[in-house]
Amino acid sequence: MSIQDIRDPAAIHAAMAEYDRVGRTYFLEKYGFGKAREYMLRDPANGRLYDSKAIVGAAHGYAFPERGHLSATDFSGGEVTVEHLLSTLGFEVVRIGQDWTRDEVQATVRDYFEMLRLEATCQVFNKSEHNELLRQRLRARSKGSIEMKHQNISAVLDQLGLPYIRGYKPRSNFQDLLREVVLAHVQHQQPMMQTIVDAIEEQTGPGNKTYRGVLVEPPVPESIPTPKRRQRLPRKLDYAARDERNRILGHSGESWVLGFEENRLSEASRADLAAKIDWVSERCGDGTGYDIMSFEEDEVTRFIEVKTTNGGSLTPFIISQNELEFSEETEDAFCLYRVFEFSNSPRLFIVRGDLNQALHLEAMDYRARLKSISR
């Protein structure tokens, strides 16, 4: 039995259809093949990639039911066998595993920023459709590899302190070329980036006022190496600083947390404590080191500092020296409430105790006065 006996493209199409139905893992296990390391069959209609040798092995069974499929040990793969057969039958074979080219990276970055713009301006878009359109251009890239590249872009934006697309959690281990292209795009498209940040900042109301299920565990960020030299961007693009200066967003976030606390204590049958919650920053202004005084169910005081963003859970935020020192003094009585995705569907996580122990802190500003000069 030889793969060269396969003369009808319909057998290849049948194997591809089965691959789509059952998924890659089951298909490879069923026919006894490993994942392709070098060559993949590509469907030009939708950009999907298939393990070329496994497809040919399965196709033999479709072409010759009485003989059955071929296993991985029945024939060799590669350029002169599988690739030659598929090309002869009119199929496209692409080589994988190579570094992304500048053109591929630039196309992916442009697509990412278009999705970020649509998300920031509350326009509906479909990530899968964007991925599929990219695959039609990036012939050797799979759906998974493009998704990973999108997460890599999020990691670069996170390093720059800029917003990134919800659902594309930052993933490191990216090419230096990717960072270079993202940075160039941000610098050359500053008006567009400012439009994105402005649009996100303008959304100051909560996406909903339902508190059920909003409390989540603090995210576990992937360890992303800090660049050797901090990249300086225009202050108008400093997302964390803009969150801090956005008084309406901050006020709305505190009001939402006030409602969350009242709901939490009421559900714990402590309506008496809910009635005693004090919105200190509203009554006295900033400077106390916390925003809201609430209570544990056993009446112990809980000091709450609220930090609100329309960005994701890993968006950086600003902590003042006063807030930092207050967290040291009050220890476990201090709670940082990080409210995120506020305008979409608010959620929060809580960091309790000394913030020095839980946060990576980066010095940004100093209070300066002239030194005395010895004569």
C-alpha positions as CSV (number, residue, x, y, z in Angstrom):
1,M,0.0,0.0,0.0
2,S,1.3,3.4,-0.9
3,I,0.1,7.0,-0.5
4,Q,0.8,7.5,-4.2
5,D,-2.3,5.3,-4.9
6,I,-4.5,8.2,-3.7
7,R,-5.7,9.9,-6.9
8,D,-9.0,11.5,-5.8
9,P,-8.9,14.8,-3.9
10,A,-12.3,13.8,-2.4
11,A,-10.5,11.4,0.0
12,I,-8.4,14.2,1.3
13,H,-11.4,16.4,1.8
14,A,-13.2,13.6,3.6
15,A,-10.2,13.2,6.0
16,M,-10.2,17.0,6.6
17,A,-13.9,17.0,7.3
18,E,-13.5,14.3,9.9
19,Y,-10.6,16.3,11.4
20,D,-12.9,19.2,11.8
21,R,-15.7,17.1,13.3
22,V,-13.7,15.3,16.0
23,G,-10.9,17.8,16.6
24,R,-7.1,17.5,16.3
25,T,-6.4,15.6,19.5
26,Y,-8.9,12.8,18.8
27,F,-8.0,12.6,15.1
28,L,-4.3,12.1,15.7
29,E,-4.9,9.6,18.5
30,K,-7.4,7.6,16.4
31,Y,-5.0,7.3,13.4
32,G,-1.8,7.0,15.4
33,F,0.0,10.2,14.3
34,G,1.9,12.9,16.2
35,K,1.6,16.6,15.6
36,A,3.2,17.9,12.5
37,R,6.5,19.6,13.1
38,E,7.3,21.1,9.7
39,Y,4.6,20.8,7.1
40,M,0.8,21.5,7.4
41,L,-2.0,21.2,4.9
42,R,-3.8,24.6,4.7
43,D,-7.4,25.1,3.6
44,P,-7.3,28.3,1.5
45,A,-11.0,28.9,2.1
46,N,-10.7,29.6,5.8
47,G,-7.0,29.4,6.6
48,R,-7.3,26.3,8.9
49,L,-4.2,24.1,9.2
50,Y,-4.2,20.3,9.3
51,D,-1.5,17.8,10.2
52,S,-0.5,16.8,6.6
53,K,0.8,13.3,7.2
54,A,-2.1,12.3,9.4
55,I,-4.6,13.6,6.8
56,V,-2.9,11.6,4.1
57,G,-2.9,8.5,6.3
58,A,-6.6,8.8,7.1
59,A,-7.4,9.7,3.4
60,H,-6.1,6.3,2.3
61,G,-8.8,4.6,4.3
62,Y,-11.4,6.9,2.6
63,A,-10.0,6.2,-0.8
64,F,-9.6,2.4,-0.2
65,P,-12.1,1.3,2.5
66,E,-11.1,-2.4,1.9
67,R,-7.4,-1.6,2.6
68,G,-8.0,0.8,5.5
69,H,-6.0,3.8,6.6
70,L,-2.2,4.0,6.9
71,S,-0.4,4.5,10.2
72,A,2.6,6.8,10.8
73,T,5.0,3.9,10.3
74,D,3.6,2.9,6.9
75,F,5.1,5.8,5.0
76,S,7.4,8.7,5.5
77,G,6.4,12.4,5.6
78,G,8.1,15.4,4.2
79,E,8.7,17.4,1.1
80,V,9.2,14.6,-1.4
81,T,6.3,12.4,-0.3
82,V,3.3,13.9,1.5
83,E,3.9,17.5,0.3
84,H,4.4,16.3,-3.3
85,L,1.2,14.2,-3.2
86,L,-1.0,17.0,-1.7
87,S,0.4,19.6,-4.2
88,T,-0.2,17.2,-7.1
89,L,-3.9,16.8,-6.0
90,G,-4.2,20.6,-5.9
91,F,-3.8,21.2,-2.1
92,E,-1.6,23.8,-0.4
93,V,1.1,22.8,2.0
94,V,2.8,25.4,4.2
95,R,5.9,25.2,6.3
96,I,5.5,26.0,10.0
97,G,7.8,26.6,13.0
98,Q,9.6,29.5,11.5
99,D,9.9,32.9,13.3
100,W,7.3,35.5,12.4
101,T,8.3,37.9,9.7
102,R,8.0,41.7,10.1
103,D,5.1,41.7,7.6
104,E,3.3,39.0,9.7
105,V,3.9,40.9,12.9
106,Q,2.8,44.2,11.5
107,A,-0.4,42.8,10.0
108,T,-1.3,41.2,13.4
109,V,-0.5,44.4,15.3
110,R,-2.7,46.4,13.0
111,D,-5.5,44.0,13.4
112,Y,-5.1,43.9,17.2
113,F,-5.3,47.7,17.5
114,E,-8.4,47.8,15.3
115,M,-10.1,45.4,17.7
116,L,-8.9,47.5,20.7
117,R,-10.4,50.6,19.0
118,L,-13.7,48.8,18.5
119,E,-13.8,47.5,22.1
120,A,-12.9,51.0,23.5
121,T,-15.8,52.6,21.5
122,C,-18.3,49.9,22.5
123,Q,-18.6,48.6,18.9
124,V,-19.4,44.9,18.4
125,F,-16.8,42.7,16.8
126,N,-15.9,39.0,16.6
127,K,-12.5,37.9,17.6
128,S,-12.8,34.6,15.8
129,E,-13.7,36.4,12.6
130,H,-10.7,38.6,12.9
131,N,-8.5,35.5,13.5
132,E,-9.9,33.8,10.5
133,L,-9.3,36.8,8.2
134,L,-5.7,37.0,9.5
135,R,-5.1,33.3,8.8
136,Q,-6.1,33.9,5.2
137,R,-3.3,36.4,4.9
138,L,-0.8,34.7,7.2
139,R,-0.7,31.4,5.4
140,A,1.6,29.5,7.8
141,R,-0.1,30.5,11.0
142,S,-2.7,28.6,12.9
143,K,-5.6,29.9,15.0
144,G,-3.8,29.2,18.2
145,S,-0.5,30.8,17.1
146,I,-2.4,34.0,16.2
147,E,-4.2,34.0,19.5
148,M,-0.9,33.7,21.3
149,K,0.5,36.6,19.3
150,H,-2.5,38.7,20.4
151,Q,-1.7,37.8,24.0
152,N,1.9,38.8,23.4
153,I,0.7,42.2,22.2
154,S,-1.3,42.5,25.4
155,A,1.9,41.8,27.3
156,V,3.8,44.6,25.5
157,L,0.9,47.1,26.1
158,D,0.8,46.0,29.8
159,Q,4.5,46.8,30.1
160,L,3.8,50.2,28.6
161,G,1.0,50.9,31.0
162,L,-1.6,51.0,28.2
163,P,-5.0,49.2,28.0
164,Y,-5.3,45.9,26.2
165,I,-8.1,43.8,24.8
166,R,-10.3,42.0,27.4
167,G,-9.9,38.3,26.9
168,Y,-6.3,38.4,25.6
169,K,-4.5,38.0,28.9
170,P,-0.9,39.1,28.7
171,R,1.6,36.3,27.8
172,S,5.3,36.9,27.7
173,N,8.1,35.2,25.8
174,F,7.6,37.4,22.8
175,Q,10.0,38.4,20.0
176,D,11.9,41.6,20.3
177,L,10.5,42.3,16.9
178,L,7.0,42.3,18.3
179,R,7.9,44.9,21.0
180,E,9.6,47.0,18.4
181,V,6.5,47.0,16.1
182,V,4.0,47.6,18.9
183,L,6.0,50.5,20.2
184,A,6.4,52.0,16.7
185,H,2.6,51.7,16.1
186,V,1.9,53.5,19.4
187,Q,4.3,56.3,18.7
188,H,3.2,56.7,15.1
189,Q,-0.5,56.5,15.9
190,Q,-0.6,58.6,19.0
191,P,-3.9,60.4,18.0
192,M,-5.5,57.0,17.5
193,M,-4.2,55.8,20.9
194,Q,-5.4,58.9,22.6
195,T,-8.8,58.3,21.1
196,I,-8.8,54.8,22.5
197,V,-7.8,55.9,26.0
198,D,-10.2,58.9,25.9
199,A,-13.1,56.6,24.9
200,I,-12.4,54.1,27.7
201,E,-12.0,57.0,30.2
202,E,-15.3,58.6,29.2
203,Q,-17.2,55.5,30.4
204,T,-17.7,56.4,34.0
205,G,-20.9,54.5,35.0
206,P,-21.1,50.9,36.1
207,G,-22.1,48.3,33.5
208,N,-24.6,47.0,36.0
209,K,-25.5,47.3,39.7
210,T,-25.8,43.6,40.4
211,Y,-23.4,42.4,43.1
212,R,-23.9,38.7,42.8
213,G,-20.8,36.9,41.6
214,V,-18.7,40.1,41.2
215,L,-16.1,39.2,43.9
216,V,-13.2,37.1,42.3
217,E,-9.8,35.9,43.4
218,P,-6.9,38.3,42.7
219,P,-5.4,37.4,39.3
220,V,-2.1,35.7,39.1
221,P,-0.1,37.6,36.5
222,E,2.5,35.8,34.4
223,S,6.0,36.9,35.2
224,I,6.8,39.4,32.5
225,P,10.4,40.7,32.5
226,T,10.8,44.4,32.9
227,P,12.4,46.0,29.9
228,K,16.0,47.3,30.5
229,R,15.0,50.8,29.7
230,R,11.6,52.2,30.7
231,Q,9.8,53.5,27.6
232,R,8.6,57.1,28.1
233,L,5.2,57.8,26.5
234,P,3.2,61.1,26.4
235,R,1.4,61.7,29.7
236,K,-1.9,61.7,27.8
237,L,-1.4,58.0,27.2
238,D,-0.6,57.1,30.8
239,Y,-3.6,54.9,31.5
240,A,-3.0,54.3,35.2
241,A,-2.5,58.0,35.9
242,R,-5.6,58.9,33.9
243,D,-7.7,56.4,36.0
244,E,-6.4,58.1,39.1
245,R,-7.2,61.6,37.8
246,N,-10.6,60.7,36.6
247,R,-12.6,61.9,39.5
248,I,-16.0,60.9,38.1
249,L,-14.8,57.3,37.5
250,G,-13.3,57.1,41.0
251,H,-16.4,58.5,42.6
252,S,-18.6,56.1,40.7
253,G,-16.4,53.2,41.7
254,E,-16.5,54.2,45.4
255,S,-20.3,54.5,45.2
256,W,-20.6,51.1,43.6
257,V,-18.3,49.6,46.4
258,L,-20.5,51.3,49.0
259,G,-23.5,49.4,47.6
260,F,-21.5,46.2,47.5
261,E,-20.6,46.5,51.1
262,E,-24.2,47.3,52.1
263,N,-25.3,44.2,50.2
264,R,-22.6,42.0,51.7
265,L,-23.4,42.9,55.3
266,S,-27.2,42.7,54.7
267,E,-26.9,39.2,53.2
268,A,-24.9,38.3,56.3
269,S,-27.9,39.4,58.5
270,R,-25.9,42.4,59.7
271,A,-28.1,45.2,58.4
272,D,-27.2,47.1,61.6
273,L,-23.6,47.3,60.5
274,A,-24.6,48.1,56.9
275,A,-26.3,51.2,58.2
276,K,-23.1,52.3,59.9
277,I,-20.8,52.2,56.8
278,D,-19.1,55.6,56.4
279,W,-18.1,56.9,52.9
280,V,-15.2,58.9,54.4
281,S,-13.7,60.3,51.2
282,E,-17.1,61.7,50.2
283,R,-17.6,63.3,53.7
284,C,-14.1,64.4,54.4
285,G,-12.2,64.4,51.1
286,D,-9.0,62.5,50.3
287,G,-6.1,62.2,52.6
288,T,-7.2,59.7,55.2
289,G,-5.5,56.8,53.5
290,Y,-8.7,55.0,52.7
291,D,-12.1,55.8,51.1
292,I,-14.8,53.8,53.0
293,M,-15.0,52.5,56.6
294,S,-17.0,49.2,56.7
295,F,-17.1,46.2,59.0
296,E,-16.5,42.5,59.2
297,E,-19.4,40.4,60.2
298,D,-18.0,40.3,63.7
299,E,-18.0,44.1,63.9
300,V,-14.2,44.5,63.4
301,T,-13.5,47.6,61.3
302,R,-12.6,47.2,57.6
303,F,-10.8,50.2,56.0
304,I,-11.4,50.1,52.2
305,E,-9.3,51.9,49.6
306,V,-11.1,51.7,46.2
307,K,-9.2,51.7,42.8
308,T,-11.4,51.6,39.7
309,T,-10.7,51.0,36.1
310,N,-12.5,50.2,32.9
311,G,-9.5,48.1,32.0
312,G,-8.9,44.5,32.9
313,S,-7.9,43.0,36.2
314,L,-4.2,43.4,35.5
315,T,-4.3,47.1,34.6
316,P,-1.7,49.0,36.8
317,F,-2.9,51.6,39.2
318,I,-1.6,54.4,41.3
319,I,-1.0,54.1,45.1
320,S,-0.1,57.2,47.1
321,Q,2.5,57.2,49.8
322,N,-0.2,58.0,52.3
323,E,-2.3,55.0,51.3
324,L,0.8,52.8,51.4
325,E,1.7,53.9,54.9
326,F,-1.9,53.5,56.1
327,S,-1.9,49.9,54.9
328,E,1.3,49.2,56.9
329,E,-0.2,50.7,60.1
330,T,-3.6,49.0,59.9
331,E,-2.4,45.6,58.5
332,D,-5.2,43.1,58.0
333,A,-7.9,45.8,58.7
334,F,-6.9,47.5,55.4
335,C,-8.5,46.2,52.2
336,L,-7.7,47.4,48.7
337,Y,-10.7,46.9,46.5
338,R,-9.6,46.7,42.9
339,V,-12.7,47.3,40.7
340,F,-12.1,46.4,37.0
341,E,-14.1,46.3,33.8
342,F,-16.3,48.8,35.5
343,S,-18.2,50.2,32.5
344,N,-18.8,46.7,31.0
345,S,-19.5,44.3,33.9
346,P,-18.0,45.4,37.2
347,R,-16.0,42.9,39.2
348,L,-13.6,43.2,42.0
349,F,-10.9,41.5,43.9
350,I,-9.5,42.3,47.4
351,V,-5.9,42.7,48.5
352,R,-5.7,42.7,52.3
353,G,-3.0,44.1,54.6
354,D,0.3,45.7,53.9
355,L,0.5,46.6,50.2
356,N,4.2,46.4,50.2
357,Q,3.9,42.6,50.5
358,A,1.3,42.2,47.7
359,L,2.2,44.8,45.0
360,H,5.2,45.5,42.8
361,L,5.8,49.2,43.4
362,E,7.5,51.5,40.9
363,A,8.6,55.0,41.9
364,M,7.1,57.5,39.6
365,D,7.2,61.0,41.1
366,Y,9.1,62.9,43.9
367,R,8.4,65.9,46.0
368,A,11.5,68.1,45.3
369,R,13.0,71.2,47.0
370,L,16.4,72.8,46.6
371,K,19.3,71.5,48.5
372,S,21.2,73.9,50.8
373,I,24.6,74.8,49.5
374,S,27.6,74.6,51.9
375,R,29.9,77.6,51.6
